[in-house]
Amino acid sequence: MSELLLRDARIQGHEGPADLLIRDGRIAALLTPGAGGPDMPDVPDGFAGETEDLDGRLVLPGLVDGHAHLDKTLWGGPWVPHSSGPGLMGRIRNGQERRPEFGIPNADHIAALLENMIVCGTTHVRSHVDVDPLVGLDSVEAVREAVGRLDGRISAELVAFPQAGMLISPGTETLLEEALKAGVELIGGLDPAGVDRDPVRHLDAIFGLAGRYGAGVDIHLHDGGTLGTWQFELIIERTRALGLDGKVTISHGFALGDADPATRDRLIEDLAEAGIALATIAPARGVLPLRALTEAGVRVTLGNDGVRDLWSPFNSGDMLERAFLQARGTGARDEDIELVLDAATRGGARALGLEDHGPAVGDRADLVVVDARNAAEAVCARPRRSLVVKAGRIVARDGRLA
């Protein structure tokens, strides 16, 4: 039996200080000083584990990155000036053409980025990994190798992603199926209309693979305007028809942020009824209506997208930084900021199908400790993560791996 006791913690939603007793990777008890009377022991009877005094610091659920591209990163490698042409296709071509020059995918760069994510408090990540005839399944293997090096300090799920298109890149559909056969958890898609030019055929293929292999679906949808909202409708239709409630995510979904109020409200209602989640990255355009989505019951997760790669020199993998950027476009009230943090923690975990994610009795002990008085201050100040706990094990302390 493994045990950990976090003393004198401030817990979001809980009045006053408390001690968290963690046993075998889950929160076994929340002990409030004085609740057991004057004879309540300082340490539970029979406790033989490690004790950490938090001195009143705030305990949050572990941060969840719901949309990353680990395989593309150059983190820890050379500085590479951005060189892609304009638009989505310009970035796609630049990434494909220059991958060999920098040895991408590179398990060393991926592991270095994962280390930074861990010390910043991320305990789980969903990563899209490129699958195409030029790279084959190398990206899948590189990310798996890097995650393995971190020895359980972070968990990851992968999306087999046709970054260069599927229909316009012959052989990609077969490789996507090979990735699913190899145990990749989700099948991805990319702009069925804007990139592949045949949304019906694209979605039939993606959902067909999901059905055959019991995989989840996560589709990049950058297309805006009525073209984008039409594809929302196609995805909703297939999700309902195949009974995939809770297994489908639309990433980016810029068209929803662009839509007129009536169309937006109708799509939100349909997304909620179909059980489709959304993933966002604090974009400069097409910001999702987070409060309306949450109130309707649509699950939303937040992610970093690419981190210092051939697509962009920006981002660090820090989900509190990403939450800060999202909050600036969502609202300045504490409740608005807390809504964003939820998408980066508990709510983001639900969007990914991770249950029991949060600092309550019975939950998995994936936690991050920060020197902040409340959730809003944690997002705005983005203090160093004092402690990071994964499955009841301290994995990082004060900006360093434990």
N, C-alpha and C positions, 0 to 999 in steps of 0.2 A: 504494500500500500504506500503510495506517495502522498505527502501532505505538504501544504504551504499555508501559512497564516499571514494575512496582510492586516496589520494593526493600524488603527486610527485613520481610516479611509473616509473620504467624502465621496458619496456615491450618487450619481445623477438620479433624481426622483426619490431619494431617501432623506428623511429629516435627521440631521445630526450625524455625529461620527459613528462609525461601525467597524467591526472587524470581519473580514471575509475568510472563512475556513474553506480551503480548497482540498479536495480529496480525489485522487485518481482521475485528474483532469476535469473535474466538475466542481461547481460551487456547492459545497455541502451544507453550509450554514452561514447566515448573516447574523452576527452577534452584536447586539446593541448594549453598550455599557449600562449597567444598572437594571437591565431587563430581567436578569436572573436573581435580583435581590442583592443585598450587601455581601452575601457569601459567594457570589458568582466568581469562579476562579478566573485569573488573568489569562490562563491558557486552558483550553478544554481538556478534560480528563483523558489520559492516554495519548495525548498529542506528542509525536516524536519527530515532527518535520522541521522545516526551515521557517523562520519568522522574519518578516520585513516590517519595519516601522515606517509608515508613509507620512507621518507628521501632518496629517490633514489634507494631503494632496488628493486630487480628483481621480477617481477610477472610471474609465469609460470602457465600453465594449471594444474589442480589438478592431482596428480599422480594416475595412474590406475594400480592395481595389476591384471594382466590377467590370473594368474595361481597360486592359493593357495590351501592349504589343512587345512582350519581353524579347522575342527572338530578334527584333530589329535593332536593339540598343547597342550603342558604342560606349556605354558607361565604363569608366576606367581605362578607356583606350584613347586614341589620338583625338584632338579637336579637329573636326571636319567642317569647314565652312559650308553653309547651305548652298546647294547648286541646282536644285530641281527647277524644271520649267513650270509654267503657270498651270493652275487647276489640278484636279484630282488625277487625271491621266498623266500629267507631267510628273507628279510625285511618284506614281506607280512605276513609270518607266525609269526614272532616276534611281529608285530603290533597287529595281531588278538589275540595271546595268552596272551599278557600282558595288553591289553586294560582294562579288568576288575580290574586288580591290581591297576590301577591308576584312575579308574572311568572315562575313556575316552569313549565317548565324554563328556566334562565338560563345561557347559555354562559359568562358572566363568573364566576358562582359556581362552576360546574363546573371551569373552568380554574384558579381560585384553590385549590380543593380538590386538584386534580391536582398543582399546584405543591407544596403541603404534603406530599402523599404522596411525591413525588419526593425532596424534601430529607430525608424520613424513611426513604428507602431502598427504596421500592417501585418495581419496574421493570416490573411487569405487573399488570393488573387485569381481572377479569371483572365487568362491570356489568350488572345487570338494568335495563331501561329501560321505563317504563310505556307501554303501548299500549292505548288505549281510544277510544271515539267522541268523547270530549270533547277529548283532546289529540292524537289522530291519531298521526302519526309525528314530531311536534315534538321529543319526547325523544330519539329516535334522532339527529335532525339536530343538536340542541344538544350532545350528548355527542361526536359526531364532530367538530363544529367546535372544541370545547374541546381534544380530543386533538390535533387538527391544529395548534393554536396552540403546543403544547409541542414541536413540531419533532423528534419521534423520541426525546424524553427518557424517554418511557414508552409501552408498548404496551398496547392494550386490545382486548378482545373483548366483544361485546354479546349480551344475551339479550332477545329480544322478550317482554315480561312482561305478562300480563293481571292487573294489580294489582287491578282492580275486579271480577275474575271474568271468565270467558269466556262460559259459557252464560247466566248471569244478566245479561249486558251485551250485548244484541244488536248485531251489527256488529263485535264484537271479533275473532272468528275470521277474518273477511275482512282486517282490518287486520294481524293477526299474519302472515297469508300475504303481505301487501304488504311487511311488514318483511323477511321472508325473501327475497322477490324483490329487495329493495334491498340485499341482501348481509349482513344481520345473521346472525351465525354460529350462534346457538342459538335454539331455541324454548323458552319457559318455560311453566310451569303453576302453579296455585295451589290447594292444598287441594281436590282433585277432589270429595271428599265434603263437607267442612265448609263450603266456600264455594259451589261449583257444584251440590252436592246430587245429582250424577249422575256418579260416578267412572268408570264404564265409558264413557259417552259422552264425557266430558272427555278421558280418556286416549286413546281412539280418535282423537279429533281432533288432539291434540298429537302423538302418534306418527305419525299419518298425514301431517301436515305435515312432520315430520322426515324421513320416508321419501321424500317427493316432492322435497324440496329438499336432501337430504344434510346436514341440519343436526344439530347436537348437541341434547340435551335437558337442561334444568335445571329441576326442579320444586320449588317451595316446598311443604314438607309440615309444617305446624304441628300437624295433628290428632294428638292423643295417644291412649293406650290402645289397645284392640283395633281401634277405627276406624282409627287410624294404622297399626298393624301390618298390617291387611288391605290398606291402600293400598300399603304396601311390597311385599306379595306381588303385587298387580296390576302394579306397575311392573316388578318382576323378571320376571314372566311375559311382558310385552310386549317387554322388552329382549332376552330369550332368543329369542322367536319371530321378531323382526325382525333378529337378528344385530347388535345395536348395542353389542356389547362395547366398552368404552372411550369411549363417546359419550354416556353418561347420567349425570347427577348428581342426587342428592336433597339439597336444601338444608334445613337445620335438622333434620328427622327426629327430632323430640322423642320420638316413640313408641319408638324404639330404646333411648333412655336410660331410658324408663319401664318397659320390658318385663321380664317375669320371666326368670330366667337361661336357661331352656330355649328360650323363644321368641327371646330375644336371640341366643343362640348359633346357632340355626337360621337366623335372618335374616342374620347376619354371614356364615355359610358360603354362603348363597345369593347375597348381594351380591358376595362374592369370585368365585364361579363365573360370575356374569353380567357381571363387569367393571364394576359400578356404583360410582361414586365418591360420597363424601359431602362436603358443605360445612357448616361450623359457624362460629359467631360468638362463642364463649365465652358461652353463654347462662346465665341464672340458673336455668333448669330444664331437665330433659331433657339433661344433659351426656352427650355421646357417649363410649362406652368406648374411648378412643383406643388404648390398648395392645392390647386384644383385636382391634380392627379392623386395626391395623397388622400384628400377628402373623399374622392370617388373610390378609393381602395386599390388604385393601380400602384404596384410595387415599383420603386425607382432605386437604381444603384448608381453610384458615382465612380468614375475612374480617371486615371492619368492619361490614357491613350498612349501615344508614343513618348518615350523618354530619351532625349539626346540621341537621335538617330538620323538617318539620311532624309527623313521627312521633315525634321524640325530639330533645332538645337536646344529647344526649351524643355522644361519640366525636370523634376528631381525624383519622382516616385513618392513624395511625401503627401499622404492623403489629407492631412490637416491643411497643407498649402492649397490643395485642390479644392477643399471645402471652403476655404477663405475666398478663392476666386469665384466659386459658384455663388456664395452668399452675397457677394457684391452685386450680382445681377438678380438676386432674389428678394432681398429686403434687409433693412438694418435693425428691425426689432429682434429682441432675444428669441422670440418664438420662430421667426423666420430663419435665424441662424441655426437654431436647434433642429429645425426641419432638414436643413442641408446636412448637418452632422449625422442625423439619423440615416440619410441616404449613404453616408460613408461608413456606417457602423451597422446597427441592428437592422434597419430597413433595407440597406444594401445586401445584407446577408439573406434576408427573406427573399429578395428579388432573385438571388442565386440559388434558392432552394435550401439554404443552410438554416436549420432550425436551432432553437435554444441558444441564440447568440446574444448574450447580454449579461450584465452583472446581477442576476437574480438566482435564488436558490434553485438548483437543478440544471442551470445553464452550463454550457461548456466554458471552461475557464480560459477563454481567449480575451485578454484584457490589456489595456494600456493606461499607465499612470502619468499624469501631468500636473505641474504646479499651476493650477488655475482654480478659481472659485466656482466656476460653473461652466456649462458647455459652451455658451456664447463666448466667454473669455478664452477658452481653449482654442476656438477657431480663430478669433481675432488676434491673439497674442502668439499662437503657434509655438509654445514653449518646448524646450528639449523634453523628450520622452524619458521620464525618470526610470521607468520600469516597463518592460514588455513581457507579457506572460502568454505562452502558447500551450494549450492543453495542460495547464497547471504547472508548467515548467518556466522558470525565468530564462528568457532567451536573449534579452538585451537590457543594458543598464546604462543610463546617462550617455546615450549616443554611441555605445559600443556593444558588439555582440558579447553575451555572457559566456 
